[in-house]
């Protein structure tokens, strides 16, 4: 059985309330950073050739985003911390890509 991928906006995790036994699920959190995030950490957007000096900052931004979602899952939805794993950031190069955290159950 392959894991289910559910896209839930970071600012609204209420769809989790409709998942039966959500508190007992093992969840992997995959933070995605995008070219638009480069503007947040470095002052200007970049294309596929992300400047090396921005990579550490983009990783940190993605990890902070995932940590925020994790804390919300713990405090608002009762999921045990040990069931939540923050995975390595992914970089979505699509121009219209949205920064996000994907949850894999």
N, CA, C and O atoms as CSV, one atom per row, in Angstrom:
chain,resi,resn,atom,element,x,y,z
A,1,UNK,N,N,0.850,-1.178,0.000
A,1,UNK,CA,C,0.000,0.000,0.000
A,1,UNK,C,C,0.895,1.239,0.000
A,1,UNK,O,O,1.734,1.405,0.885
A,2,UNK,N,N,0.715,2.090,-0.977
A,2,UNK,CA,C,1.528,3.304,-1.059
A,2,UNK,C,C,0.914,4.383,-0.173
A,2,UNK,O,O,-0.294,4.390,0.066
A,3,UNK,N,N,1.773,5.311,0.322
A,3,UNK,CA,C,1.255,6.364,1.194
A,3,UNK,C,C,0.354,7.317,0.430
A,3,UNK,O,O,0.484,7.493,-0.782
A,4,UNK,N,N,-0.562,7.926,1.167
A,4,UNK,CA,C,-1.449,8.927,0.579
A,4,UNK,C,C,-0.780,10.285,0.679
A,4,UNK,O,O,-0.211,10.624,1.716
A,5,UNK,N,N,-0.844,11.054,-0.378
A,5,UNK,CA,C,-0.311,12.415,-0.360
A,5,UNK,C,C,-1.494,13.359,-0.261
A,5,UNK,O,O,-2.401,13.324,-1.092
A,6,UNK,N,N,-1.477,14.201,0.760
A,6,UNK,CA,C,-2.557,15.142,0.983
A,6,UNK,C,C,-1.986,16.545,1.007
A,6,UNK,O,O,-1.078,16.830,1.787
A,7,UNK,N,N,-2.503,17.421,0.169
A,7,UNK,CA,C,-2.056,18.807,0.162
A,7,UNK,C,C,-3.011,19.626,1.010
A,7,UNK,O,O,-4.206,19.715,0.729
A,8,UNK,N,N,-2.452,20.225,2.062
A,8,UNK,CA,C,-3.248,21.018,2.991
A,8,UNK,C,C,-2.559,22.363,3.146
A,8,UNK,O,O,-1.356,22.402,3.403
A,9,UNK,N,N,-3.287,23.471,2.996
A,9,UNK,CA,C,-2.652,24.782,3.166
A,9,UNK,C,C,-2.069,24.923,4.569
A,9,UNK,O,O,-2.692,24.528,5.554
A,10,UNK,N,N,-0.875,25.489,4.646
A,10,UNK,CA,C,-0.212,25.653,5.935
A,10,UNK,C,C,-1.042,26.502,6.886
A,10,UNK,O,O,-1.018,26.277,8.096
A,11,UNK,N,N,-1.769,27.468,6.360
A,11,UNK,CA,C,-2.525,28.368,7.220
A,11,UNK,C,C,-3.905,27.824,7.599
A,11,UNK,O,O,-4.648,28.488,8.321
A,12,UNK,N,N,-4.258,26.619,7.119
A,12,UNK,CA,C,-5.554,26.033,7.462
A,12,UNK,C,C,-5.441,24.508,7.465
A,12,UNK,O,O,-5.575,23.862,6.426
A,13,UNK,N,N,-5.194,23.949,8.640
A,13,UNK,CA,C,-5.050,22.500,8.756
A,13,UNK,C,C,-6.357,21.822,9.147
A,13,UNK,O,O,-6.352,20.652,9.529
A,14,UNK,N,N,-7.474,22.536,9.060
A,14,UNK,CA,C,-8.760,21.968,9.456
A,14,UNK,C,C,-9.155,20.711,8.677
A,14,UNK,O,O,-9.902,19.897,9.220
A,15,UNK,N,N,-8.692,20.501,7.418
A,15,UNK,CA,C,-9.051,19.255,6.744
A,15,UNK,C,C,-8.589,18.001,7.499
A,15,UNK,O,O,-9.118,16.914,7.271
A,16,UNK,N,N,-7.619,18.146,8.384
A,16,UNK,CA,C,-7.178,16.995,9.165
A,16,UNK,C,C,-8.277,16.461,10.069
A,16,UNK,O,O,-8.281,15.282,10.423
A,17,UNK,N,N,-9.206,17.331,10.438
A,17,UNK,CA,C,-10.289,16.921,11.321
A,17,UNK,C,C,-11.168,15.857,10.677
A,17,UNK,O,O,-11.843,15.103,11.379
A,18,UNK,N,N,-11.167,15.788,9.345
A,18,UNK,CA,C,-12.001,14.803,8.650
A,18,UNK,C,C,-11.291,13.465,8.448
A,18,UNK,O,O,-11.888,12.516,7.941
A,19,UNK,N,N,-10.022,13.387,8.841
A,19,UNK,CA,C,-9.272,12.136,8.686
A,19,UNK,C,C,-9.455,11.308,9.947
A,19,UNK,O,O,-9.061,11.736,11.032
A,20,UNK,N,N,-10.054,10.118,9.816
A,20,UNK,CA,C,-10.272,9.298,10.999
A,20,UNK,C,C,-8.948,8.921,11.659
A,20,UNK,O,O,-7.981,8.578,10.979
A,21,UNK,N,N,-8.915,8.986,12.966
A,21,UNK,CA,C,-7.744,8.581,13.759
A,21,UNK,C,C,-6.486,9.348,13.378
A,21,UNK,O,O,-5.392,8.785,13.426
A,22,UNK,N,N,-6.609,10.611,13.002
A,22,UNK,CA,C,-5.450,11.403,12.590
A,22,UNK,C,C,-4.378,11.428,13.657
A,22,UNK,O,O,-3.190,11.479,13.339
A,23,UNK,N,N,-4.776,11.393,14.920
A,23,UNK,CA,C,-3.793,11.451,16.010
A,23,UNK,C,C,-2.885,10.230,16.038
A,23,UNK,O,O,-1.832,10.267,16.673
A,24,UNK,N,N,-3.269,9.149,15.363
A,24,UNK,CA,C,-2.481,7.915,15.396
A,24,UNK,C,C,-1.745,7.634,14.092
A,24,UNK,O,O,-1.191,6.550,13.910
A,25,UNK,N,N,-1.739,8.598,13.192
A,25,UNK,CA,C,-1.057,8.415,11.915
A,25,UNK,C,C,0.420,8.753,12.030
A,25,UNK,O,O,0.810,9.619,12.813
A,26,UNK,N,N,1.237,8.066,11.248
A,26,UNK,CA,C,2.622,8.464,11.067
A,26,UNK,C,C,2.635,9.415,9.878
A,26,UNK,O,O,2.097,9.097,8.817
A,27,UNK,N,N,3.244,10.570,10.053
A,27,UNK,CA,C,3.194,11.600,9.025
A,27,UNK,C,C,4.605,12.084,8.709
A,27,UNK,O,O,5.384,12.408,9.605
A,28,UNK,N,N,4.913,12.125,7.422
A,28,UNK,CA,C,6.161,12.738,6.956
A,28,UNK,C,C,5.815,14.110,6.397
A,28,UNK,O,O,4.865,14.259,5.628
A,29,UNK,N,N,6.592,15.103,6.788
A,29,UNK,CA,C,6.373,16.471,6.331
A,29,UNK,C,C,7.503,16.846,5.380
A,29,UNK,O,O,8.675,16.819,5.756
A,30,UNK,N,N,7.146,17.195,4.156
A,30,UNK,CA,C,8.127,17.589,3.145
A,30,UNK,C,C,7.980,19.074,2.854
A,30,UNK,O,O,7.021,19.483,2.199
A,31,UNK,N,N,8.926,19.894,3.338
A,31,UNK,CA,C,8.859,21.321,3.018
A,31,UNK,C,C,9.364,21.591,1.602
A,31,UNK,O,O,10.400,21.067,1.193
A,32,UNK,N,N,8.630,22.403,0.867
A,32,UNK,CA,C,9.034,22.817,-0.485
A,32,UNK,C,C,9.358,24.298,-0.458
A,32,UNK,O,O,8.589,25.106,0.063
A,33,UNK,N,N,10.502,24.645,-1.025
A,33,UNK,CA,C,10.854,26.047,-1.227
A,33,UNK,C,C,10.814,26.314,-2.723
A,33,UNK,O,O,10.940,25.397,-3.534
A,34,UNK,N,N,10.637,27.580,-3.076
A,34,UNK,CA,C,10.427,27.959,-4.470
A,34,UNK,C,C,11.303,29.158,-4.827
A,34,UNK,O,O,11.923,29.757,-3.948
A,35,UNK,N,N,11.355,29.511,-6.116
A,35,UNK,CA,C,12.089,30.716,-6.498
A,35,UNK,C,C,11.598,31.964,-5.754
A,35,UNK,O,O,12.391,32.856,-5.450
A,36,UNK,N,N,10.308,32.027,-5.465
A,36,UNK,CA,C,9.776,33.180,-4.732
A,36,UNK,C,C,10.363,33.263,-3.326
A,36,UNK,O,O,10.516,34.359,-2.787
A,37,UNK,N,N,10.694,32.119,-2.727
A,37,UNK,CA,C,11.311,32.128,-1.403
A,37,UNK,C,C,12.671,32.806,-1.425
A,37,UNK,O,O,13.087,33.396,-0.428
A,38,UNK,N,N,13.359,32.729,-2.542
A,38,UNK,CA,C,14.670,33.378,-2.648
A,38,UNK,C,C,14.531,34.883,-2.437
A,38,UNK,O,O,15.434,35.522,-1.897
A,39,UNK,N,N,13.396,35.451,-2.865
A,39,UNK,CA,C,13.157,36.874,-2.650
A,39,UNK,C,C,13.018,37.176,-1.165
A,39,UNK,O,O,13.407,38.249,-0.702
A,40,UNK,N,N,12.461,36.224,-0.421
A,40,UNK,CA,C,12.272,36.416,1.012
A,40,UNK,C,C,13.615,36.416,1.740
A,40,UNK,O,O,13.847,37.246,2.619
A,41,UNK,N,N,14.494,35.491,1.379
A,41,UNK,CA,C,15.755,35.359,2.120
A,41,UNK,C,C,16.914,36.132,1.507
A,41,UNK,O,O,17.874,36.460,2.204
A,42,UNK,N,N,16.835,36.429,0.196
A,42,UNK,CA,C,17.985,37.051,-0.440
A,42,UNK,C,C,17.730,38.363,-1.146
A,42,UNK,O,O,18.665,38.987,-1.648
A,43,UNK,N,N,16.488,38.790,-1.194
A,43,UNK,CA,C,16.216,40.092,-1.767
A,43,UNK,C,C,15.838,40.098,-3.232
A,43,UNK,O,O,15.352,41.114,-3.729
A,44,UNK,N,N,16.044,38.989,-3.950
A,44,UNK,CA,C,15.634,38.958,-5.352
A,44,UNK,C,C,15.330,37.526,-5.759
A,44,UNK,O,O,15.901,36.580,-5.216
A,45,UNK,N,N,14.428,37.378,-6.715
A,45,UNK,CA,C,14.102,36.040,-7.196
A,45,UNK,C,C,15.258,35.499,-8.020
A,45,UNK,O,O,16.013,36.256,-8.632
A,46,UNK,N,N,15.384,34.183,-8.026
A,46,UNK,CA,C,16.407,33.533,-8.829
A,46,UNK,C,C,15.746,32.442,-9.645
A,46,UNK,O,O,14.638,32.004,-9.333
A,47,UNK,N,N,16.427,32.007,-10.691
A,47,UNK,CA,C,15.870,30.958,-11.523
A,47,UNK,C,C,16.438,29.612,-11.084
A,47,UNK,O,O,16.770,29.429,-9.913
A,48,UNK,N,N,16.550,28.673,-12.018
A,48,UNK,CA,C,17.036,27.337,-11.695
A,48,UNK,C,C,18.420,27.348,-11.061
A,48,UNK,O,O,18.743,26.467,-10.264
A,49,UNK,N,N,19.221,28.311,-11.398
A,49,UNK,CA,C,20.583,28.385,-10.877
A,49,UNK,C,C,20.611,29.162,-9.563
A,49,UNK,O,O,21.163,30.259,-9.476
A,50,UNK,N,N,19.999,28.561,-8.549
A,50,UNK,CA,C,19.940,29.217,-7.253
A,50,UNK,C,C,21.363,29.465,-6.773
A,50,UNK,O,O,22.195,28.558,-6.749
A,51,UNK,N,N,21.621,30.697,-6.395
A,51,UNK,CA,C,22.955,31.034,-5.919
A,51,UNK,C,C,23.288,30.221,-4.679
A,51,UNK,O,O,22.453,30.038,-3.794
A,52,UNK,N,N,24.517,29.738,-4.631
A,52,UNK,CA,C,24.981,28.879,-3.550
A,52,UNK,C,C,24.764,29.512,-2.172
A,52,UNK,O,O,24.416,28.810,-1.222
A,53,UNK,N,N,24.964,30.818,-2.054
A,53,UNK,CA,C,24.835,31.459,-0.747
A,53,UNK,C,C,23.397,31.491,-0.227
A,53,UNK,O,O,23.177,31.715,0.964
A,54,UNK,N,N,22.419,31.271,-1.106
A,54,UNK,CA,C,21.020,31.257,-0.674
A,54,UNK,C,C,20.552,29.880,-0.222
A,54,UNK,O,O,19.542,29.767,0.473
A,55,UNK,N,N,21.265,28.849,-0.604
A,55,UNK,CA,C,20.783,27.496,-0.344
A,55,UNK,C,C,20.579,27.248,1.146
A,55,UNK,O,O,19.535,26.736,1.549
A,56,UNK,N,N,21.562,27.605,1.968
A,56,UNK,CA,C,21.421,27.390,3.413
A,56,UNK,C,C,20.216,28.133,3.971
A,56,UNK,O,O,19.485,27.604,4.809
A,57,UNK,N,N,20.012,29.354,3.507
A,57,UNK,CA,C,18.876,30.132,3.987
A,57,UNK,C,C,17.548,29.539,3.520
A,57,UNK,O,O,16.570,29.548,4.268
A,58,UNK,N,N,17.506,29.027,2.297
A,58,UNK,CA,C,16.287,28.389,1.795
A,58,UNK,C,C,15.987,27.113,2.571
A,58,UNK,O,O,14.831,26.826,2.883
A,59,UNK,N,N,17.027,26.351,2.882
A,59,UNK,CA,C,16.841,25.132,3.676
A,59,UNK,C,C,16.267,25.492,5.041
A,59,UNK,O,O,15.319,24.863,5.510
A,60,UNK,N,N,16.846,26.503,5.672
A,60,UNK,CA,C,16.369,26.933,6.979
A,60,UNK,C,C,14.915,27.398,6.908
A,60,UNK,O,O,14.118,27.066,7.785
A,61,UNK,N,N,14.568,28.156,5.882
A,61,UNK,CA,C,13.199,28.628,5.716
A,61,UNK,C,C,12.230,27.454,5.582
A,61,UNK,O,O,11.179,27.443,6.223
A,62,UNK,N,N,12.575,26.473,4.760
A,62,UNK,CA,C,11.724,25.297,4.590
A,62,UNK,C,C,11.570,24.505,5.877
A,62,UNK,O,O,10.477,24.039,6.198
A,63,UNK,N,N,12.662,24.353,6.613
A,63,UNK,CA,C,12.610,23.618,7.875
A,63,UNK,C,C,11.771,24.363,8.917
A,63,UNK,O,O,11.037,23.742,9.686
A,64,UNK,N,N,11.882,25.679,8.942
A,64,UNK,CA,C,11.061,26.471,9.865
A,64,UNK,C,C,9.579,26.333,9.515
A,64,UNK,O,O,8.731,26.222,10.400
A,65,UNK,N,N,9.282,26.342,8.236
A,65,UNK,CA,C,7.900,26.193,7.773
A,65,UNK,C,C,7.349,24.825,8.213
A,65,UNK,O,O,6.232,24.735,8.722
A,66,UNK,N,N,8.135,23.779,8.014
A,66,UNK,CA,C,7.704,22.434,8.405
A,66,UNK,C,C,7.577,22.320,9.921
A,66,UNK,O,O,6.670,21.652,10.418
A,67,UNK,N,N,8.469,22.958,10.649
A,67,UNK,CA,C,8.408,22.929,12.110
A,67,UNK,C,C,7.135,23.591,12.624
A,67,UNK,O,O,6.533,23.125,13.591
A,68,UNK,N,N,6.729,24.681,11.971
A,68,UNK,CA,C,5.489,25.364,12.340
A,68,UNK,C,C,4.292,24.444,12.131
A,68,UNK,O,O,3.407,24.364,12.983
A,69,UNK,N,N,4.267,23.750,10.999
A,69,UNK,CA,C,3.174,22.809,10.726
A,69,UNK,C,C,3.199,21.683,11.749
A,69,UNK,O,O,2.152,21.279,12.255
A,70,UNK,N,N,4.385,21.174,12.056
A,70,UNK,CA,C,4.516,20.088,13.032
A,70,UNK,C,C,3.962,20.516,14.389
A,70,UNK,O,O,3.198,19.776,15.010
A,71,UNK,N,N,4.341,21.702,14.849
A,71,UNK,CA,C,3.855,22.188,16.140
A,71,UNK,C,C,2.334,22.330,16.141
A,71,UNK,O,O,1.688,22.048,17.150
A,72,UNK,N,N,1.761,22.761,15.027
A,72,UNK,CA,C,0.315,22.872,14.922
A,72,UNK,C,C,-0.339,21.492,14.974
A,72,UNK,O,O,-1.372,21.320,15.621
A,73,UNK,N,N,0.251,20.519,14.302
A,73,UNK,CA,C,-0.301,19.161,14.322
A,73,UNK,C,C,-0.273,18.587,15.733
A,73,UNK,O,O,-1.176,17.847,16.123
A,74,UNK,N,N,0.748,18.924,16.487
A,74,UNK,CA,C,0.860,18.441,17.863
A,74,UNK,C,C,-0.153,19.140,18.758
A,74,UNK,O,O,-0.916,18.488,19.471
A,75,UNK,N,N,-0.159,20.473,18.719
A,75,UNK,CA,C,-0.990,21.231,19.659
A,75,UNK,C,C,-2.468,21.262,19.292
A,75,UNK,O,O,-3.322,21.207,20.176
A,76,UNK,N,N,-2.782,21.349,18.009
A,76,UNK,CA,C,-4.174,21.498,17.601
A,76,UNK,C,C,-4.872,20.191,17.218
A,76,UNK,O,O,-6.099,20.099,17.251
A,77,UNK,N,N,-4.074,19.180,16.854
A,77,UNK,CA,C,-4.684,17.942,16.355
A,77,UNK,C,C,-4.280,16.710,17.144
A,77,UNK,O,O,-4.686,15.598,16.807
A,78,UNK,N,N,-3.482,16.896,18.196
A,78,UNK,CA,C,-3.170,15.806,19.116
A,78,UNK,C,C,-2.287,14.706,18.563
A,78,UNK,O,O,-2.266,13.601,19.105
A,79,UNK,N,N,-1.560,14.986,17.499
A,79,UNK,CA,C,-0.668,13.959,16.950
A,79,UNK,C,C,0.603,13.949,17.786
A,79,UNK,O,O,1.181,14.999,18.067
A,80,UNK,N,N,1.035,12.755,18.180
A,80,UNK,CA,C,2.223,12.623,19.013
A,80,UNK,C,C,3.461,13.059,18.238
A,80,UNK,O,O,3.597,12.734,17.059
A,81,UNK,N,N,4.372,13.797,18.891
A,81,UNK,CA,C,5.575,14.286,18.214
A,81,UNK,C,C,6.391,13.190,17.521
A,81,UNK,O,O,6.955,13.424,16.453
A,82,UNK,N,N,6.458,12.014,18.112
A,82,UNK,CA,C,7.227,10.919,17.537
A,82,UNK,C,C,6.650,10.373,16.244
A,82,UNK,O,O,7.323,9.633,15.526
A,83,UNK,N,N,5.416,10.731,15.942
A,83,UNK,CA,C,4.771,10.270,14.701
A,83,UNK,C,C,4.991,11.240,13.547
A,83,UNK,O,O,4.576,10.968,12.420
A,84,UNK,N,N,5.639,12.363,13.819
A,84,UNK,CA,C,5.846,13.404,12.813
A,84,UNK,C,C,7.332,13.515,12.495
A,84,UNK,O,O,8.151,13.753,13.382
A,85,UNK,N,N,7.666,13.340,11.234
A,85,UNK,CA,C,9.059,13.412,10.800
A,85,UNK,C,C,9.187,14.497,9.742
A,85,UNK,O,O,8.508,14.470,8.716
A,86,UNK,N,N,10.074,15.458,10.014
A,86,UNK,CA,C,10.349,16.496,9.017
A,86,UNK,C,C,11.446,15.979,8.102
A,86,UNK,O,O,12.537,15.633,8.557
A,87,UNK,N,N,11.153,15.928,6.827
A,87,UNK,CA,C,12.086,15.387,5.836
A,87,UNK,C,C,12.900,16.511,5.185
A,87,UNK,O,O,12.726,17.690,5.494
A,88,UNK,N,N,13.772,16.117,4.294
A,88,UNK,CA,C,14.644,17.057,3.594
A,88,UNK,C,C,13.820,17.970,2.684
A,88,UNK,O,O,12.853,17.539,2.054
A,89,UNK,N,N,14.226,19.232,2.631
A,89,UNK,CA,C,13.559,20.195,1.748
A,89,UNK,C,C,13.620,19.747,0.294
A,89,UNK,O,O,14.533,19.041,-0.134
A,90,UNK,N,N,12.621,20.182,-0.435
A,90,UNK,CA,C,12.620,20.015,-1.880
A,90,UNK,C,C,12.514,21.403,-2.504
A,90,UNK,O,O,11.886,22.303,-1.946
A,91,UNK,N,N,13.133,21.558,-3.656
A,91,UNK,CA,C,13.088,22.841,-4.361
A,91,UNK,C,C,12.213,22.675,-5.591
A,91,UNK,O,O,12.518,21.876,-6.476
A,92,UNK,N,N,11.125,23.430,-5.643
A,92,UNK,CA,C,10.204,23.385,-6.774
A,92,UNK,C,C,10.547,24.547,-7.692
A,92,UNK,O,O,10.326,25.705,-7.339
A,93,UNK,N,N,11.086,24.245,-8.870
A,93,UNK,CA,C,11.576,25.271,-9.796
A,93,UNK,C,C,10.485,25.923,-10.644
A,93,UNK,O,O,10.750,26.896,-11.350
A,94,UNK,N,N,9.286,25.405,-10.582
A,94,UNK,CA,C,8.204,25.963,-11.390
A,94,UNK,C,C,7.986,27.438,-11.042
A,94,UNK,O,O,7.999,27.813,-9.869
A,95,UNK,N,N,7.791,28.254,-12.045
A,95,UNK,CA,C,7.632,29.692,-11.847
A,95,UNK,C,C,6.439,30.001,-10.941
A,95,UNK,O,O,6.516,30.885,-10.088
A,96,UNK,N,N,5.352,29.282,-11.126
A,96,UNK,CA,C,4.146,29.546,-10.335
A,96,UNK,C,C,4.029,28.653,-9.103
A,96,UNK,O,O,2.968,28.593,-8.482
A,97,UNK,N,N,5.090,27.970,-8.749
A,97,UNK,CA,C,5.065,27.078,-7.593
A,97,UNK,C,C,4.805,27.869,-6.315
A,97,UNK,O,O,5.265,29.000,-6.157
A,98,UNK,N,N,4.057,27.245,-5.407
A,98,UNK,CA,C,3.755,27.881,-4.136
A,98,UNK,C,C,4.561,27.217,-3.031
A,98,UNK,O,O,4.649,25.990,-2.988
A,99,UNK,N,N,5.146,27.994,-2.147
A,99,UNK,CA,C,5.828,27.399,-0.987
A,99,UNK,C,C,4.809,26.578,-0.211
A,99,UNK,O,O,3.655,26.978,-0.062
A,100,UNK,N,N,5.250,25.423,0.283
A,100,UNK,CA,C,4.287,24.544,0.947
A,100,UNK,C,C,5.002,23.478,1.774
A,100,UNK,O,O,6.219,23.306,1.705
A,101,UNK,N,N,4.199,22.780,2.550
A,101,UNK,CA,C,4.648,21.575,3.240
A,101,UNK,C,C,3.665,20.485,2.847
A,101,UNK,O,O,2.465,20.599,3.095
A,102,UNK,N,N,4.182,19.426,2.230
A,102,UNK,CA,C,3.321,18.302,1.851
A,102,UNK,C,C,3.361,17.272,2.958
A,102,UNK,O,O,4.422,16.948,3.490
A,103,UNK,N,N,2.185,16.760,3.297
A,103,UNK,CA,C,2.068,15.743,4.324
A,103,UNK,C,C,1.839,14.397,3.655
A,103,UNK,O,O,0.958,14.252,2.808
A,104,UNK,N,N,2.642,13.419,4.044
A,104,UNK,CA,C,2.501,12.070,3.501
A,104,UNK,C,C,2.166,11.155,4.664
A,104,UNK,O,O,2.927,11.044,5.624
A,105,UNK,N,N,1.001,10.492,4.564
A,105,UNK,CA,C,0.522,9.597,5.620
A,105,UNK,C,C,0.887,8.171,5.276
A,105,UNK,O,O,0.576,7.254,6.036
